[in-house]
Amino acid sequence: MSTIGNRLIELQQNKERHSFSVPELGTNGKDLTVYYKKLTVREDERLRRKHPEFYKQLTSGQLPSFAALIDLLIIKCENEDGSPLFKDEDRSVLLGMNVNFVTELSGKLLENIFDIPDGEQAEKN
């Protein structure tokens, strides 16, 4: 790998991690702390491929499909050690969850994961 490639990786690894707690989802009924970083280009491409209307819905104030929100959770949620919190095989369990649960979790991610312009700003661009 090139020197600049190594510096890019180092820069990305040092980015701020965000977190939020999910009551009672941890072991023994304790709160679970969910960690995440800003969305990467690779993750963005994955979301766009599977859910072409995702960003349009976000910027227009519509709620994206729950399948898209679940994919976002699977892509971004991490344990404290940086390993994925959800695996692809957890998708079927997440699809069976109450919509309020999925909305609450994904809403916490969307607060900091990327900067989504408000509807007016999106129309100007």
Protein Blocks (a to p, Z undefined) as FASTA:
>chain_A
ZZklmmmmmmmmmpccdddddehkaghhiacddddddddfklmmmmmmmmmmlmmmmmno
pacdfklmmmmmmmmpccfkopafbdfklmmmmmmpcfklmmmmmmmmmmmmpccddfkl
mmmZZ
